[in-house]
Amino acid sequence: EGATMPASVTATPFAILDVTTVQGNLTVPAADWGGRDTVRDVDCAVRLRHTWDSDLVVDLKGPTGTTLNLWRNQGGSSDNFNVIIDDEASTNMAGLVNDGSRRRPQGWPGEALCYFDGGEPAGTWSLIVTDQVGGDVGNVDAWSVTITAERGRFDGCAPEASKGGRGLGSSANNGGGNGDEGIAPPGQHGDKAR
């Protein structure tokens, strides 16, 4: 087992256009990871300005092409978001979050950042924002990913057979387990490298 290596990369701001999908990209340099590390944890911070927040769908795409919905149609007629999406948070994304607090993805555990675990940290990460309703525009003022990686291969957050369908193989998860013996619930990792 290697040492944990956290890194945070911040992207350039970008405009949110009316009734359009836009994306901002950031690159995590391969040189930062030595080519032998795999993702152990990902958090994504997003600060954006937009009127009528419920117009928006916000996704994160990793270097391997895995795309995860962070939230959709939240905040009603309120303005702006400032949130850190983190599987280890205690509450799912819901309503307006404009205080920089930590929330799990809205669809957690079916949509969990731990689906990036075990993958390559280096490469292009993209924040994808879709404005679904006309009449409002905005800006992503700042967004970043914070990645913790370690040497070795690690179990992800779900059995391999169910990763494609984003399912956990059980119908309930109260944080104490997901009904699959030996498999940690999303955001909680075992200590074994493989």
Backbone as a chain_set.jsonl record, in Angstrom:
{"seq": "EGATMPASVTATPFAILDVTTVQGNLTVPAADWGGRDTVRDVDCAVRLRHTWDSDLVVDLKGPTGTTLNLWRNQGGSSDNFNVIIDDEASTNMAGLVNDGSRRRPQGWPGEALCYFDGGEPAGTWSLIVTDQVGGDVGNVDAWSVTITAERGRFDGCAPEASKGGRGLGSSANNGGGNGDEGIAPPGQHGDKAR", "coords": {"N": [[0.832, -1.183, 0.0], [0.473, 2.225, -0.765], [1.148, 5.644, 0.106], [-1.465, 7.993, 0.876], [-2.43, 10.375, -1.506], [-3.531, 13.418, -1.799], [-4.991, 15.779, -4.075], [-5.953, 18.912, -5.367], [-7.604, 20.465, -7.996], [-8.384, 23.369, -9.704], [-10.735, 24.769, -11.95], [-11.208, 26.884, -14.891], [-13.568, 29.58, -14.933], [-16.851, 29.445, -16.544], [-19.487, 30.256, -18.91], [-23.032, 29.784, -18.442], [-25.281, 28.962, -20.725], [-28.472, 29.804, -22.206], [-30.942, 27.313, -22.422], [-29.181, 25.214, -23.197], [-26.447, 22.864, -23.292], [-23.433, 23.063, -21.622], [-19.896, 22.834, -20.985], [-17.181, 22.788, -18.68], [-13.716, 22.233, -18.552], [-11.028, 20.617, -16.822], [-7.633, 19.742, -16.308], [-5.982, 17.08, -14.838], [-2.738, 16.623, -14.176], [-0.698, 13.94, -15.378], [1.839, 13.66, -14.384], [1.652, 14.362, -11.731], [0.874, 12.101, -10.431], [2.441, 9.874, -10.915], [1.721, 7.692, -12.44], [0.991, 5.267, -11.27], [-0.984, 5.339, -9.429], [-4.342, 5.052, -8.159], [-7.715, 6.261, -8.127], [-9.1, 6.988, -5.001], [-10.897, 8.568, -3.665], [-13.189, 11.138, -4.535], [-14.107, 14.52, -4.528], [-16.259, 17.221, -5.405], [-16.358, 20.595, -5.855], [-18.618, 23.253, -6.406], [-19.404, 26.459, -7.484], [-21.818, 28.545, -8.545], [-23.606, 31.043, -10.469], [-26.927, 31.649, -11.189], [-30.164, 32.449, -12.202], [-33.303, 31.194, -11.168], [-32.822, 28.394, -10.257], [-33.75, 25.733, -10.558], [-33.772, 25.143, -13.225], [-31.512, 23.792, -13.951], [-29.262, 21.032, -14.675], [-26.618, 19.231, -13.388], [-23.613, 17.637, -14.026], [-20.768, 15.445, -13.53], [-17.937, 14.458, -15.283], [-15.51, 11.978, -15.625], [-11.995, 11.162, -16.382], [-12.059, 8.69, -17.71], [-14.419, 8.64, -19.01], [-16.659, 8.043, -17.53], [-19.693, 9.295, -16.399], [-21.428, 11.178, -14.042], [-24.365, 12.132, -12.397], [-24.64, 15.013, -10.483], [-26.581, 16.778, -9.424], [-30.036, 17.564, -10.158], [-32.5, 19.814, -11.282], [-32.909, 21.284, -8.838], [-33.533, 23.646, -6.183], [-35.613, 25.32, -6.965], [-37.154, 28.462, -7.581], [-35.072, 29.897, -6.631], [-31.821, 31.566, -6.495], [-28.528, 30.77, -7.545], [-25.806, 28.55, -6.573], [-23.651, 27.099, -4.148], [-21.695, 24.673, -3.29], [-20.24, 21.643, -1.996], [-19.814, 18.593, -3.365], [-19.839, 15.444, -2.006], [-19.343, 12.149, -1.212], [-19.114, 11.319, 1.426], [-20.611, 13.061, 2.922], [-23.428, 13.879, 5.071], [-25.975, 14.275, 4.109], [-28.109, 14.133, 1.261], [-27.977, 16.044, -1.799], [-30.364, 18.523, -1.991], [-32.914, 20.822, -2.708], [-32.135, 24.319, -2.281], [-28.738, 25.015, -2.027], [-26.467, 27.061, -0.858], [-24.343, 27.708, 0.721], [-21.817, 26.648, 0.797], [-21.678, 24.176, 1.966], [-21.279, 20.587, 2.527], [-22.626, 18.034, 0.536], [-24.077, 14.908, -0.439], [-24.252, 13.435, -3.777], [-27.358, 14.11, -5.467], [-28.784, 11.813, -6.283], [-27.691, 9.797, -4.71], [-27.641, 6.583, -3.145], [-27.395, 5.535, -5.73], [-26.264, 7.194, -7.654], [-23.165, 7.896, -7.189], [-20.132, 9.413, -6.146], [-18.131, 7.62, -5.721], [-18.103, 5.905, -7.84], [-16.067, 6.651, -9.446], [-13.883, 5.673, -8.168], [-10.969, 3.631, -8.097], [-10.25, 4.134, -10.668], [-8.231, 5.932, -13.101], [-6.613, 8.848, -11.929], [-5.473, 10.931, -13.39], [-5.91, 13.102, -16.215], [-8.585, 14.492, -18.248], [-11.147, 16.116, -16.576], [-14.571, 16.933, -16.467], [-17.061, 19.385, -15.887], [-20.39, 19.388, -16.452], [-23.035, 21.321, -17.456], [-26.434, 21.676, -17.857], [-28.876, 23.789, -19.045], [-32.201, 23.705, -18.866], [-34.501, 25.198, -19.365], [-35.804, 28.094, -20.948], [-34.979, 31.661, -20.689], [-33.248, 32.329, -18.595], [-29.852, 32.868, -17.757], [-26.417, 32.228, -16.787], [-23.436, 31.768, -14.806], [-20.677, 29.633, -14.207], [-18.791, 30.219, -11.629], [-16.67, 29.129, -10.217], [-15.163, 25.929, -9.999], [-14.041, 22.765, -8.831], [-12.11, 19.737, -8.527], [-11.288, 17.502, -5.967], [-9.045, 15.078, -5.412], [-8.232, 12.007, -3.972], [-5.75, 9.656, -4.055], [-4.211, 6.428, -4.211], [-1.527, 4.056, -4.245], [-1.933, 0.977, -5.951], [-4.77, -1.221, -6.504], [-8.188, -0.736, -5.789], [-11.221, -1.759, -4.199], [-14.254, -0.66, -5.583], [-17.309, 1.141, -5.118], [-19.371, -0.604, -5.433], [-20.471, -3.913, -6.327], [-18.785, -5.389, -9.149], [-20.529, -6.444, -11.095], [-22.82, -4.909, -10.904], [-22.086, -2.304, -11.421], [-22.352, -1.174, -13.999], [-25.083, -0.67, -14.211], [-25.421, 1.091, -12.214], [-26.488, 0.202, -9.876], [-26.654, -0.987, -6.475], [-27.069, -3.54, -5.722], [-28.792, -4.027, -3.689], [-31.787, -2.999, -1.996], [-31.836, -1.078, -0.05], [-29.919, 1.208, 1.928], [-28.489, 2.093, 4.753], [-26.162, 3.185, 5.514], [-24.793, 1.456, 7.102], [-24.165, -0.776, 5.743], [-24.646, -2.572, 2.68], [-26.027, -4.825, 2.156], [-24.574, -6.619, 0.685], [-22.306, -8.951, 1.351], [-19.136, -8.164, 2.566], [-18.794, -5.962, 0.916], [-18.299, -2.58, 0.979], [-20.5, 0.18, 1.801], [-21.427, 2.973, -0.391], [-18.896, 5.457, -0.546], [-17.522, 4.499, 1.603], [-14.669, 2.7, 2.282], [-12.982, -0.408, 2.063], [-10.031, -1.794, 3.639], [-8.354, -3.175, 2.016], [-6.04, -3.599, -0.578], [-6.022, -4.542, -3.991]], "CA": [[0.0, 0.0, 0.0], [1.194, 3.485, -0.819], [0.603, 6.753, 0.889], [-2.547, 8.752, 0.266], [-1.943, 11.582, -2.169], [-4.639, 14.267, -2.225], [-4.691, 16.919, -4.941], [-7.128, 19.676, -5.751], [-7.374, 21.224, -9.213], [-9.471, 24.313, -9.936], [-10.947, 25.047, -13.37], [-11.538, 28.227, -15.344], [-15.017, 29.834, -14.986], [-17.476, 29.4, -17.868], [-20.869, 30.747, -18.972], [-24.167, 28.874, -18.584], [-26.113, 29.545, -21.771], [-29.897, 29.491, -22.151], [-31.431, 26.098, -23.086], [-27.981, 24.659, -23.822], [-25.506, 22.131, -22.448], [-22.071, 23.582, -21.709], [-19.01, 22.153, -20.047], [-15.866, 23.307, -18.376], [-12.761, 21.138, -18.393], [-9.774, 20.812, -16.125], [-6.736, 18.613, -16.527], [-5.154, 16.619, -13.737], [-1.522, 16.156, -14.852], [-0.225, 12.585, -15.073], [3.088, 13.77, -13.618], [1.323, 14.488, -10.309], [0.468, 10.815, -9.856], [3.441, 8.838, -11.119], [1.202, 6.632, -13.284], [0.679, 4.021, -10.567], [-2.004, 5.576, -8.42], [-5.738, 4.963, -8.561], [-8.618, 7.113, -7.353], [-9.642, 6.442, -3.759], [-12.014, 9.43, -3.275], [-13.347, 12.361, -5.324], [-15.084, 15.524, -4.107], [-16.395, 18.239, -6.439], [-16.901, 21.867, -5.36], [-19.227, 24.041, -7.485], [-20.012, 27.742, -7.131], [-22.364, 29.104, -9.784], [-24.669, 32.047, -10.413], [-27.971, 31.406, -12.186], [-31.499, 32.68, -11.663], [-34.207, 30.059, -11.311], [-31.891, 27.265, -10.175], [-34.296, 24.427, -10.941], [-33.558, 24.931, -14.665], [-30.202, 23.2, -14.189], [-28.791, 19.677, -14.418], [-25.166, 19.348, -13.253], [-22.955, 16.33, -14.074], [-19.305, 15.396, -13.518], [-17.398, 13.411, -16.157], [-14.122, 11.674, -15.316], [-11.094, 10.928, -17.507], [-12.363, 7.447, -18.43], [-15.721, 8.787, -19.665], [-17.745, 7.849, -16.57], [-20.41, 10.542, -16.12], [-22.244, 11.037, -12.845], [-25.214, 13.286, -12.109], [-24.47, 15.578, -9.143], [-27.947, 17.159, -9.055], [-30.91, 18.009, -11.238], [-33.754, 20.516, -10.993], [-32.987, 21.641, -7.426], [-33.461, 25.055, -5.834], [-36.816, 26.065, -7.324], [-36.949, 29.778, -8.19], [-33.936, 30.556, -5.966], [-30.665, 31.899, -7.319], [-27.142, 30.452, -7.218], [-25.394, 27.384, -5.785], [-22.292, 27.02, -3.628], [-21.802, 23.383, -2.62], [-19.206, 20.636, -2.222], [-20.439, 17.274, -3.491], [-18.934, 14.564, -1.278], [-20.043, 10.929, -0.785], [-19.057, 11.158, 2.877], [-21.52, 14.006, 3.584], [-24.52, 13.198, 5.766], [-27.259, 14.59, 3.485], [-28.117, 14.244, -0.193], [-28.284, 17.348, -2.384], [-31.806, 18.766, -2.097], [-33.277, 22.221, -2.552], [-31.1, 25.321, -2.503], [-27.552, 24.924, -1.175], [-25.657, 28.208, -1.262], [-23.516, 28.062, 1.871], [-20.544, 25.943, 0.74], [-21.711, 22.95, 2.762], [-21.06, 19.318, 1.834], [-23.804, 17.204, 0.279], [-23.884, 13.796, -1.368], [-25.022, 13.644, -5.006], [-28.802, 14.023, -5.269], [-29.25, 10.437, -6.48], [-26.92, 8.843, -3.905], [-26.414, 5.897, -3.499], [-27.358, 5.095, -7.12], [-25.3, 8.083, -8.308], [-22.2, 8.162, -6.121], [-18.799, 9.764, -6.632], [-17.227, 6.472, -5.614], [-18.01, 5.201, -9.125], [-14.772, 7.014, -10.022], [-12.839, 4.983, -7.408], [-10.293, 2.555, -8.805], [-9.852, 4.602, -11.99], [-7.067, 6.809, -13.218], [-6.891, 10.229, -11.53], [-4.953, 11.882, -14.373], [-6.667, 13.275, -17.444], [-9.544, 15.593, -18.296], [-12.393, 16.047, -15.816], [-15.492, 17.935, -17.023], [-18.322, 19.728, -15.242], [-21.358, 19.574, -17.539], [-24.221, 22.01, -16.943], [-27.501, 21.803, -18.845], [-29.983, 24.695, -18.728], [-33.325, 23.058, -19.539], [-35.647, 26.091, -19.564], [-35.396, 29.401, -21.446], [-35.246, 32.873, -19.929], [-32.248, 32.607, -17.565], [-28.478, 32.462, -18.036], [-25.611, 32.369, -15.593], [-22.005, 31.537, -14.912], [-19.983, 28.826, -13.213], [-17.713, 31.096, -11.184], [-15.547, 28.293, -9.8], [-15.419, 24.529, -9.69], [-12.798, 22.03, -8.649], [-12.164, 18.371, -8.027], [-10.26, 17.114, -5.02], [-8.881, 13.642, -5.619], [-7.297, 11.27, -3.143], [-5.382, 8.434, -4.764], [-3.209, 5.599, -3.562], [-0.958, 3.009, -5.087], [-2.653, -0.284, -5.87], [-6.147, -1.227, -7.005], [-9.085, -0.798, -4.649], [-12.629, -2.027, -4.459], [-15.084, 0.517, -5.768], [-18.409, 1.245, -4.16], [-20.417, -1.566, -5.752], [-19.951, -5.095, -7.015], [-18.537, -5.169, -10.57], [-21.69, -6.812, -11.918], [-23.877, -3.903, -10.871], [-21.584, -0.964, -11.707], [-22.895, -0.647, -15.248], [-26.443, -0.201, -13.98], [-25.353, 2.001, -11.085], [-27.185, -0.357, -8.718], [-25.81, -1.494, -5.408], [-27.37, -4.928, -5.448], [-29.747, -4.116, -2.601], [-32.774, -1.937, -2.121], [-31.725, -0.085, 1.016], [-28.589, 1.422, 2.457], [-28.559, 3.056, 5.849], [-24.807, 3.551, 5.887], [-24.15, 0.389, 7.853], [-23.89, -1.877, 4.835], [-25.595, -2.541, 1.58], [-26.616, -6.135, 1.938], [-23.637, -7.459, -0.029], [-21.266, -9.277, 2.308], [-17.784, -7.789, 2.21], [-18.758, -4.779, 0.07], [-18.593, -1.381, 1.767], [-21.457, 1.085, 1.173], [-20.794, 4.085, -1.09], [-18.151, 6.413, 0.24], [-16.765, 3.834, 2.66], [-13.795, 1.792, 1.59], [-12.269, -1.404, 2.849], [-8.62, -1.499, 3.769], [-7.573, -4.099, 1.206], [-5.683, -3.299, -1.972], [-5.959, -5.781, -4.768]], "C": [[0.871, 1.237, 0.0], [0.534, 4.522, 0.053], [-0.54, 7.416, 0.132], [-1.978, 10.032, -0.31], [-3.123, 12.429, -2.597], [-4.151, 15.397, -3.129], [-5.99, 17.605, -5.297], [-6.764, 20.523, -6.96], [-8.599, 22.091, -9.461], [-9.524, 24.688, -11.407], [-11.234, 26.517, -13.617], [-13.054, 28.41, -15.331], [-15.545, 29.72, -16.425], [-18.94, 29.799, -17.779], [-21.863, 29.601, -19.07], [-25.127, 29.552, -19.555], [-27.541, 29.025, -21.679], [-30.239, 28.271, -23.013], [-30.292, 25.426, -23.877], [-27.214, 23.825, -22.798], [-24.115, 22.691, -22.7], [-21.194, 22.792, -20.749], [-17.719, 22.913, -19.886], [-14.958, 22.121, -18.12], [-11.596, 21.565, -17.524], [-8.941, 19.568, -16.328], [-5.948, 18.331, -15.267], [-3.917, 16.009, -14.38], [-1.088, 14.762, -14.401], [1.025, 12.632, -14.196], [2.831, 13.865, -12.117], [1.098, 13.136, -9.64], [1.456, 9.692, -10.088], [2.942, 7.639, -11.902], [0.824, 5.35, -12.58], [-0.448, 4.162, -9.565], [-3.394, 5.435, -9.006], [-6.593, 5.794, -7.612], [-9.15, 6.346, -6.148], [-10.87, 7.247, -3.312], [-12.003, 10.668, -4.172], [-14.398, 13.237, -4.652], [-15.108, 16.589, -5.196], [-17.07, 19.471, -5.839], [-17.411, 22.676, -6.545], [-19.798, 25.322, -6.889], [-20.492, 28.364, -8.438], [-23.44, 30.125, -9.496], [-25.65, 31.757, -11.541], [-29.308, 31.707, -11.514], [-32.379, 31.487, -12.025], [-33.387, 28.768, -11.407], [-32.445, 25.938, -10.682], [-34.235, 24.175, -12.441], [-32.383, 24.001, -14.931], [-30.084, 21.717, -13.86], [-27.269, 19.768, -14.424], [-24.561, 17.946, -13.126], [-21.448, 16.499, -13.984], [-18.864, 14.211, -14.365], [-15.922, 13.232, -15.848], [-13.306, 11.36, -16.558], [-11.404, 9.668, -18.317], [-13.708, 7.512, -19.146], [-16.903, 8.532, -18.749], [-18.365, 9.207, -16.261], [-21.405, 10.286, -15.001], [-23.072, 12.296, -12.647], [-24.988, 13.729, -10.67], [-25.806, 16.046, -8.596], [-28.709, 17.6, -10.289], [-32.138, 18.684, -10.659], [-33.955, 20.814, -9.513], [-33.001, 23.16, -7.27], [-34.651, 25.903, -6.224], [-36.492, 27.381, -8.015], [-35.795, 30.546, -7.541], [-32.785, 30.769, -6.933], [-29.386, 31.348, -6.695], [-26.971, 29.183, -6.385], [-23.954, 27.587, -5.345], [-22.262, 25.779, -2.755], [-20.574, 22.534, -2.926], [-19.918, 19.287, -2.246], [-19.424, 16.247, -3.004], [-19.731, 13.355, -0.798], [-20.082, 10.773, 0.73], [-19.926, 12.168, 3.634], [-22.692, 13.239, 4.205], [-25.877, 13.363, 5.091], [-27.113, 14.635, 1.972], [-28.417, 15.674, -0.615], [-29.795, 17.468, -2.534], [-32.063, 20.246, -1.867], [-32.122, 23.14, -2.883], [-29.96, 25.091, -1.511], [-26.598, 26.012, -1.661], [-24.711, 28.64, -0.149], [-22.167, 27.343, 1.896], [-20.513, 24.652, 1.535], [-21.515, 21.717, 1.879], [-22.376, 18.549, 1.729], [-23.395, 16.041, -0.615], [-24.599, 14.127, -2.669], [-26.508, 13.417, -4.745], [-29.298, 12.583, -5.342], [-28.49, 9.383, -5.707], [-27.862, 7.881, -3.206], [-26.329, 5.434, -4.959], [-26.419, 5.925, -7.977], [-24.335, 8.509, -7.209], [-20.833, 8.456, -6.717], [-17.825, 8.593, -6.566], [-17.224, 5.618, -6.878], [-16.744, 5.587, -9.874], [-13.629, 6.262, -9.34], [-12.276, 3.812, -8.202], [-9.829, 2.951, -10.193], [-8.602, 5.457, -11.942], [-7.43, 8.222, -12.762], [-6.499, 11.245, -12.604], [-5.825, 11.922, -15.617], [-7.632, 14.433, -17.322], [-10.801, 15.251, -17.513], [-13.279, 17.175, -16.336], [-16.697, 18.126, -16.117], [-19.275, 20.094, -16.369], [-22.627, 20.17, -16.944], [-25.219, 22.169, -18.084], [-28.566, 22.734, -18.293], [-31.171, 24.187, -19.543], [-34.478, 23.974, -19.899], [-35.145, 27.473, -19.975], [-35.672, 30.531, -20.467], [-34.207, 33.228, -18.895], [-30.89, 32.1, -18.035], [-27.676, 32.636, -16.755], [-24.16, 32.098, -15.868], [-21.568, 30.558, -13.833], [-18.761, 29.647, -12.832], [-16.47, 30.314, -10.784], [-16.023, 26.861, -9.643], [-14.08, 23.82, -9.606], [-13.098, 20.586, -8.319], [-11.011, 18.194, -7.055], [-10.203, 15.599, -5.062], [-7.888, 13.113, -4.601], [-7.022, 9.97, -3.876], [-4.304, 7.711, -3.972], [-2.659, 4.615, -4.567], [-1.743, 1.733, -4.878], [-4.046, -0.143, -6.455], [-7.069, -1.44, -5.813], [-10.488, -1.137, -5.089], [-13.347, -0.708, -4.639], [-16.222, 0.495, -4.761], [-19.526, 0.25, -4.439], [-19.787, -2.787, -6.4], [-19.809, -4.817, -8.509], [-19.77, -5.423, -11.416], [-22.752, -5.735, -11.942], [-23.388, -2.501, -11.195], [-22.189, -0.372, -12.968], [-24.281, -0.075, -15.074], [-26.549, 0.748, -12.811], [-26.053, 1.46, -9.838], [-26.207, -0.87, -7.69], [-26.107, -2.946, -5.077], [-28.265, -5.107, -4.243], [-30.66, -2.907, -2.663], [-32.653, -0.867, -1.051], [-30.282, 0.033, 1.457], [-28.685, 2.499, 3.52], [-27.182, 3.482, 6.318], [-24.078, 2.471, 6.644], [-23.778, -0.788, 6.978], [-24.927, -1.863, 3.751], [-26.179, -3.898, 1.259], [-25.711, -7.079, 1.175], [-22.452, -7.712, 0.891], [-19.894, -8.88, 1.774], [-17.674, -6.559, 1.336], [-19.164, -3.585, 0.925], [-19.646, -0.537, 1.06], [-20.738, 2.242, 0.493], [-20.096, 5.031, -0.134], [-17.351, 5.802, 1.367], [-15.958, 2.742, 1.994], [-13.206, 0.788, 2.555], [-10.796, -1.047, 2.878], [-7.755, -2.341, 2.844], [-7.286, -3.544, -0.176], [-5.684, -4.611, -2.719], [-5.028, -5.613, -5.928]], "O": [[1.89, 1.29, 0.688], [-0.513, 4.284, 0.655], [-0.577, 7.402, -1.098], [-1.148, 10.694, 0.314], [-3.681, 12.189, -3.668], [-3.04, 15.902, -2.968], [-7.011, 16.95, -5.505], [-5.745, 21.215, -6.959], [-9.727, 21.599, -9.432], [-8.489, 24.901, -12.039], [-11.469, 27.29, -12.688], [-13.774, 27.478, -15.689], [-14.796, 29.875, -17.389], [-19.56, 29.698, -16.721], [-21.586, 28.576, -19.694], [-25.712, 30.588, -19.242], [-27.788, 27.945, -21.143], [-29.87, 28.206, -24.186], [-30.434, 25.118, -25.061], [-27.319, 24.052, -21.593], [-23.669, 22.783, -23.844], [-21.689, 22.161, -19.815], [-17.231, 23.578, -20.8], [-15.378, 21.121, -17.538], [-11.224, 22.738, -17.497], [-9.474, 18.471, -16.5], [-5.324, 19.225, -14.696], [-4.018, 14.987, -15.058], [-1.105, 14.442, -13.213], [1.242, 11.749, -13.365], [3.689, 13.493, -11.317], [1.13, 13.038, -8.413], [1.306, 8.628, -9.488], [3.666, 6.651, -12.025], [0.37, 4.413, -13.236], [-0.823, 3.185, -8.917], [-3.606, 5.667, -10.196], [-6.24, 6.002, -6.451], [-9.592, 5.204, -6.266], [-11.771, 6.709, -2.67], [-10.941, 11.181, -4.523], [-15.456, 12.75, -4.254], [-14.09, 16.837, -5.842], [-18.207, 19.402, -5.374], [-16.734, 22.783, -7.568], [-20.566, 25.29, -5.928], [-19.695, 28.672, -9.324], [-24.094, 30.101, -8.453], [-25.259, 31.635, -12.702], [-29.555, 31.271, -10.39], [-32.202, 30.861, -13.07], [-33.275, 28.147, -12.464], [-31.69, 25.106, -11.183], [-34.611, 23.093, -12.891], [-32.265, 23.469, -16.035], [-30.7, 21.211, -12.922], [-26.687, 20.32, -15.357], [-24.937, 17.171, -12.247], [-20.91, 17.555, -14.318], [-19.354, 13.096, -14.189], [-15.166, 14.203, -15.81], [-13.848, 11.297, -17.661], [-11.046, 9.59, -19.493], [-14.101, 6.557, -19.815], [-18.044, 8.776, -19.142], [-17.663, 10.153, -15.905], [-22.134, 9.294, -15.018], [-22.543, 13.405, -12.72], [-25.125, 12.931, -9.742], [-26.143, 15.759, -7.447], [-28.128, 17.958, -11.314], [-32.738, 18.212, -9.693], [-35.05, 20.62, -8.986], [-32.522, 23.876, -8.15], [-34.714, 27.079, -5.865], [-35.661, 27.424, -8.921], [-35.565, 31.712, -7.863], [-32.772, 30.228, -8.039], [-29.18, 31.441, -5.485], [-27.846, 28.796, -5.612], [-23.143, 28.166, -6.067], [-22.736, 25.803, -1.619], [-19.947, 22.681, -3.976], [-20.547, 18.89, -1.265], [-18.303, 16.175, -3.508], [-20.698, 13.515, -0.053], [-21.003, 10.15, 1.259], [-19.972, 12.134, 4.864], [-22.91, 12.071, 3.883], [-26.832, 12.675, 5.45], [-26.106, 15.122, 1.457], [-29.041, 16.429, 0.131], [-30.431, 16.606, -3.14], [-31.504, 20.852, -0.952], [-31.238, 22.79, -3.665], [-30.188, 24.984, -0.306], [-26.0, 25.9, -2.731], [-24.32, 29.806, -0.081], [-21.448, 27.412, 2.893], [-19.442, 24.087, 1.76], [-21.576, 21.796, 0.652], [-23.129, 18.43, 2.695], [-22.489, 16.164, -1.439], [-25.462, 15.004, -2.686], [-26.87, 12.611, -3.888], [-30.146, 12.179, -4.546], [-28.616, 8.194, -6.0], [-28.868, 8.357, -2.681], [-25.268, 4.976, -5.382], [-25.837, 5.41, -8.931], [-24.651, 9.378, -6.397], [-20.424, 7.816, -7.686], [-16.816, 8.576, -7.269], [-16.42, 4.692, -6.984], [-16.378, 4.92, -10.843], [-12.52, 6.215, -9.873], [-13.007, 3.097, -8.888], [-9.095, 2.202, -10.838], [-8.006, 5.673, -10.887], [-8.465, 8.745, -13.174], [-7.121, 12.301, -12.716], [-6.402, 10.913, -16.023], [-7.522, 15.255, -16.413], [-11.438, 14.226, -17.755], [-12.782, 18.266, -16.618], [-17.285, 17.157, -15.636], [-19.0, 21.004, -17.151], [-23.225, 19.593, -16.035], [-24.897, 22.721, -19.136], [-29.099, 22.505, -17.207], [-31.147, 24.233, -20.772], [-35.356, 23.578, -20.666], [-34.168, 27.97, -19.413], [-36.477, 30.396, -19.546], [-34.255, 34.329, -18.346], [-30.792, 31.031, -18.637], [-28.193, 33.133, -15.755], [-23.698, 32.183, -17.006], [-22.022, 30.632, -12.691], [-17.811, 29.761, -13.608], [-15.348, 30.777, -10.987], [-17.147, 26.612, -9.208], [-13.106, 24.23, -10.236], [-14.199, 20.25, -7.885], [-9.902, 18.673, -7.289], [-11.191, 14.921, -4.782], [-6.828, 13.702, -4.393], [-7.949, 9.264, -4.272], [-3.586, 8.31, -3.171], [-3.259, 4.374, -5.614], [-2.172, 1.434, -3.763], [-4.447, 0.95, -6.857], [-6.765, -2.237, -4.926], [-10.893, -0.839, -6.213], [-13.075, 0.256, -3.923], [-16.109, -0.097, -3.688], [-20.539, 0.262, -3.741], [-18.693, -2.704, -6.958], [-20.621, -4.09, -9.08], [-20.028, -4.683, -12.365], [-23.515, -5.648, -12.904], [-24.199, -1.576, -11.242], [-22.506, 0.817, -13.0], [-24.626, 0.912, -15.725], [-27.648, 1.169, -12.449], [-26.197, 2.18, -8.85], [-25.053, -1.156, -8.009], [-25.441, -3.523, -4.218], [-28.482, -6.238, -3.808], [-30.341, -1.909, -3.308], [-33.318, 0.164, -1.145], [-29.514, -0.925, 1.371], [-28.93, 3.667, 3.221], [-27.04, 4.069, 7.391], [-22.862, 2.553, 6.817], [-23.125, -1.718, 7.451], [-25.968, -1.219, 3.88], [-26.766, -4.089, 0.194], [-26.052, -8.252, 1.027], [-21.679, -6.798, 1.18], [-19.538, -9.228, 0.648], [-16.56, -6.133, 1.031], [-20.24, -3.577, 1.522], [-19.691, -0.533, -0.17], [-19.56, 2.477, 0.765], [-20.612, 5.366, 0.932], [-16.579, 6.499, 2.026], [-16.498, 1.945, 1.226], [-12.96, 1.098, 3.721], [-10.366, -0.103, 2.215], [-6.53, -2.228, 2.885], [-8.192, -3.074, -0.864], [-5.384, -5.663, -2.154], [-4.836, -6.546, -6.707]]}, "num_chains": 1, "name": "protein.A"}
